[in-house]
Amino acid sequence: MSAKQNNSINKPSFEQAIKELTQIVNKIEGGQTPLQDSLGQYEKGMALIKHCRGILEKAEKRIEKIAKEEKSENR
């Protein structure tokens, strides 16, 4: 398995992370898990949020770069 394939397994896509976050929230809010498990799920959720923020920051920088290049081409 290549490093890129392994990395994608550990770091889900934005959509996959949001789906997993939704499942975690539903479990915690539904009282479907014991407190200790809820704490573990909360930690996992926070890691997923951090991952999603990183993805969004990269996307924002990419959009800014494209807009800047477009602006300079139209001068």
Secondary structure, DSSP 8 states (H G I E B T S, - for coil): --HHHHHHHHS--HHHHHHHHHHHHHHHHTT-S-HHHHHHHHHHHHHHHHHHHHHHHHHHHHHHHHHHHHHHHT-
